[in-house]
């Protein structure tokens, strides 16, 4: 909530009061992503990290085309997870040399598309490598590849762990030397390694440890590479605070650690460009979800605000996108920001299911029909991560302000 300003009792987004922005959009519900907040986060990262560490945007966090176009000239690369996302990035004017493609189940058609586009393909299996080698042989195209590595360690305290033990992501680290040997027998252009251990982490020490281990692993594996490593993706994992007790990450120690890694890389991997792949951390706090109260009802002493939005638009806020124990996202009545939050209410949507819950028994300003409920921390894994066709309600609108 501290990302945005307040004036005359209203939340201000992109310089506009919320009620006026809602009138401009024309209907609720909608997502609004603020350009200035995104730019401020990138500036913060640039200041904290060494200039040799490149910033990539993991587009799966929010693939809105206008937002991707905004990112194009502000980050050093775009990481996609499907041919559909690749098209959005290319249409936005992102250079093919600045796009990488990861994902454990790339279809053959997608591999052909990616190879034809000239983007970097993060290889997730040995079969995928064979398919790409065949494409390179059949077409004569310079097919650029990096190996996604599944290390034997994880990013501790992560919301989602994506490495260590059996995983569908990447090739097990112990198999990488032999796979590198196979690349020597192909026409593939080897460029480096992709090591992504986990996401949504608020522990500096865990992030630092994973980055150190990832770099050390890359150095060890580079000894088996057919050509010098030119690209090393150290993953991401930087989280944002959602719930009471969550503290924002202190970027200073992470930046200091990256500076040490960058200095070591000058000797150990002199041709490698080091990058971090960040999604949620770049856009999560820059977005809000806005819905309108359409009914206020009391059932056996408990007050419900029924809105025109819900889990079909914002699965994460409903608690059905990875939460083990449901917790409330930060909410507010966006046109009553100066009113005391002394009304204990539950905020629900219009869907015919008890899962359609945005806020459960939480203190908010007194709201009536027509008021605007705002869900903060909604810039990542919102519209595109939600079942918008469920019960055939209208799809949500997205705006960049």
Beta strands, then each sheet from edge to edge (+ up, - down):
strand 1: 5-7
strand 2: 10-13
strand 3: 16-17
strand 4: 30-33
strand 5: 53-58
strand 6: 77-80
strand 7: 99-101
strand 8: 120-123
strand 9: 144-150
strand 10: 160-161
strand 11: 171-172
strand 12: 189-194
strand 13: 198-199
strand 14: 231-233
strand 15: 273-278
strand 16: 287-299
strand 17: 302-307
strand 18: 331-333
strand 19: 343-348
strand 20: 357-364
strand 21: 372-375
strand 22: 397-400
sheet 1: 1+ 2- 3+
sheet 2: 18+ 21- 16+ 4- 22-
sheet 3: 11+ 9+ 8+ 7+ 6+ 5+ 15+ 14+ 12+
sheet 4: 10+ 13-
sheet 5: 18+ 21- 16+ 17- 19- 20+
end
